[in-house]
Amino acid sequence: MKHLKILNILTKEMTTEEIAKESGLSLAETRRFLLRLLEQGKIESVERDGKIFWKLKEKSREEEEFKYL
Protein backbone atom coordinates (compact mmCIF):
# COMPACT_ATOMS: atom_id res chain seq x y z
CA MET A 1 0.00 0.00 0.00
CA LYS A 2 2.67 2.45 -1.07
CA HIS A 3 0.12 4.98 -2.33
CA LEU A 4 -1.33 5.19 1.20
CA LYS A 5 2.14 5.81 2.55
CA ILE A 6 2.48 8.78 0.21
CA LEU A 7 -0.96 10.12 1.12
CA ASN A 8 -0.09 9.93 4.83
CA ILE A 9 3.19 11.79 4.26
CA LEU A 10 1.52 14.66 2.38
CA THR A 11 0.54 16.75 5.38
CA LYS A 12 2.05 19.84 3.71
CA GLU A 13 3.29 20.80 0.26
CA MET A 14 6.34 18.72 -0.65
CA THR A 15 8.56 18.08 -3.66
CA THR A 16 8.91 14.66 -5.27
CA GLU A 17 12.38 14.35 -3.78
CA GLU A 18 11.16 15.11 -0.26
CA ILE A 19 8.36 12.56 -0.57
CA ALA A 20 10.75 9.90 -1.88
CA LYS A 21 13.22 10.52 0.95
CA GLU A 22 10.56 10.41 3.66
CA SER A 23 8.77 7.37 2.24
CA GLY A 24 11.90 5.36 1.48
CA LEU A 25 10.72 4.80 -2.11
CA SER A 26 12.87 5.38 -5.17
CA LEU A 27 12.42 8.63 -7.04
CA ALA A 28 10.98 6.83 -10.09
CA GLU A 29 8.53 4.83 -7.99
CA THR A 30 7.46 7.96 -6.11
CA ARG A 31 6.82 9.81 -9.39
CA ARG A 32 4.75 6.91 -10.69
CA PHE A 33 2.55 6.84 -7.58
CA LEU A 34 2.19 10.63 -7.54
CA LEU A 35 1.00 10.66 -11.15
CA ARG A 36 -1.47 7.88 -10.43
CA LEU A 37 -2.83 9.74 -7.39
CA LEU A 38 -3.06 12.91 -9.49
CA GLU A 39 -5.11 11.06 -12.13
CA GLN A 40 -7.41 9.77 -9.39
CA GLY A 41 -7.97 13.33 -8.15
CA LYS A 42 -6.55 12.66 -4.68
CA ILE A 43 -3.64 15.10 -4.92
CA GLU A 44 -2.75 18.19 -6.90
CA SER A 45 0.47 19.83 -8.00
CA VAL A 46 1.58 23.44 -7.78
CA GLU A 47 4.55 24.91 -9.59
CA ARG A 48 6.51 27.51 -7.67
CA ASP A 49 10.04 28.82 -8.26
CA GLY A 50 10.61 26.23 -10.98
CA LYS A 51 9.78 23.31 -8.68
CA ILE A 52 6.69 21.14 -8.52
CA PHE A 53 5.10 20.77 -5.12
CA TRP A 54 2.50 18.13 -4.31
CA LYS A 55 -0.33 18.42 -1.82
CA LEU A 56 -3.58 16.71 -0.93
CA LYS A 57 -6.44 17.95 -3.06
CA GLU A 58 -8.72 20.32 -1.26
CA LYS A 59 -12.33 19.28 -1.69
CA SER A 60 -14.79 21.87 -2.82
CA ARG A 61 -18.01 22.46 -0.93
CA GLU A 62 -19.94 20.78 -3.77
CA GLU A 63 -17.77 17.66 -3.61
CA GLU A 64 -18.36 17.36 0.13
CA GLU A 65 -22.07 17.99 -0.25
CA PHE A 66 -22.62 15.32 -2.90
CA LYS A 67 -20.11 12.65 -1.85
CA TYR A 68 -22.84 10.33 -0.55
CA LEU A 69 -25.05 10.45 -3.66
C-alpha positions as CSV (number, residue, x, y, z in Angstrom):
1,M,0.0,0.0,0.0
2,K,2.7,2.5,-1.1
3,H,0.1,5.0,-2.3
4,L,-1.3,5.2,1.2
5,K,2.1,5.8,2.6
6,I,2.5,8.8,0.2
7,L,-1.0,10.1,1.1
8,N,-0.1,9.9,4.8
9,I,3.2,11.8,4.3
10,L,1.5,14.7,2.4
11,T,0.5,16.8,5.4
12,K,2.1,19.8,3.7
13,E,3.3,20.8,0.3
14,M,6.3,18.7,-0.6
15,T,8.6,18.1,-3.7
16,T,8.9,14.7,-5.3
17,E,12.4,14.3,-3.8
18,E,11.2,15.1,-0.3
19,I,8.4,12.6,-0.6
20,A,10.8,9.9,-1.9
21,K,13.2,10.5,0.9
22,E,10.6,10.4,3.7
23,S,8.8,7.4,2.2
24,G,11.9,5.4,1.5
25,L,10.7,4.8,-2.1
26,S,12.9,5.4,-5.2
27,L,12.4,8.6,-7.0
28,A,11.0,6.8,-10.1
29,E,8.5,4.8,-8.0
30,T,7.5,8.0,-6.1
31,R,6.8,9.8,-9.4
32,R,4.7,6.9,-10.7
33,F,2.5,6.8,-7.6
34,L,2.2,10.6,-7.5
35,L,1.0,10.7,-11.2
36,R,-1.5,7.9,-10.4
37,L,-2.8,9.7,-7.4
38,L,-3.1,12.9,-9.5
39,E,-5.1,11.1,-12.1
40,Q,-7.4,9.8,-9.4
41,G,-8.0,13.3,-8.1
42,K,-6.5,12.7,-4.7
43,I,-3.6,15.1,-4.9
44,E,-2.7,18.2,-6.9
45,S,0.5,19.8,-8.0
46,V,1.6,23.4,-7.8
47,E,4.6,24.9,-9.6
48,R,6.5,27.5,-7.7
49,D,10.0,28.8,-8.3
50,G,10.6,26.2,-11.0
51,K,9.8,23.3,-8.7
52,I,6.7,21.1,-8.5
53,F,5.1,20.8,-5.1
54,W,2.5,18.1,-4.3
55,K,-0.3,18.4,-1.8
56,L,-3.6,16.7,-0.9
57,K,-6.4,17.9,-3.1
58,E,-8.7,20.3,-1.3
59,K,-12.3,19.3,-1.7
60,S,-14.8,21.9,-2.8
61,R,-18.0,22.5,-0.9
62,E,-19.9,20.8,-3.8
63,E,-17.8,17.7,-3.6
64,E,-18.4,17.4,0.1
65,E,-22.1,18.0,-0.3
66,F,-22.6,15.3,-2.9
67,K,-20.1,12.7,-1.8
68,Y,-22.8,10.3,-0.6
69,L,-25.0,10.5,-3.7
